[in-house]
Amino acid sequence: MNEGGTAPCILNAANEVAVDKFLKGNIKFSEIPELIKKALNKIENHRMPDLQTIFECDDETRKYVEELTAGS
């Protein structure tokens, strides 16, 4: 959260996908923070985002975490 920009968006989107995967039994609980960290390190943090950038960041993050967990 201290990072600002789109980091909270990335964190939230990655968490939502990861928790959904966990609740469906596709990943372990311990994998949730790992997936969030990977997303925060991979997806660009835009410091001064407009609304469109936030939507795009959310979509990109969700797709990335889905790719990481494909086959899970």
N, C-alpha and C positions, 0 to 999 in steps of 0.2 A: 504494500500500500504506500510505503514511503517513496517508491519510485515515481508514482504519479503517472500522468499520461494514460496510455492504454493498458498499463500493467494490471490494474484492477479488472479490466475487461478480460484480459487473457487469463488471469487467475480464476475468475468466475466461470468462464466458458469451459476451461479445462476441468475444473472441479465438477461442473454439472455433468459433463460427459463421463468422467471417471466414476463418479458416484453412481450414475445410471448403470454403467458396466458392472460395478461391484454389486449393486442390488439385483442385477440379473444373473449373478454368479459367474460372470465372465472374467473377472480379475480379482486378485486378493486385495483386502483392505489396505495393506501396506504399499500397494502399487499406486494408490491415489496421489500421495505427495510426490512420488517419483514422476508421474505423468505431468503434474502441475509444474514441477521444476523444469522438465524438458520443454514444455510449452513456453514458459517464461524465458528460457534461454534461446529458443528458436524463433519465436514470433517477434517481429520488430516492435519496440515500444515507441509509439509516436507521442512526443512530448506535448504537443498542442493540437489534439485531434478535433476535427469537426464531427458531426453526427454520422455522416457517411463513413468516415474512417473508423469510427467505433463499430458500426455494423459490419464493415469489412473485416476488421480485426476479430470480432466475435466469430464470424463465419470461418475465417482462416484457422483460428484456433480449434474450433470444433472439428473441422476436417482433419487437421493435423493429429489430434488425439485419437480420432477414429482410425486413422491410418496406423498409428502406433499400436493400437489394440486390435487391428484386423486379425481375424482368426481366433480371437479370444472369446 
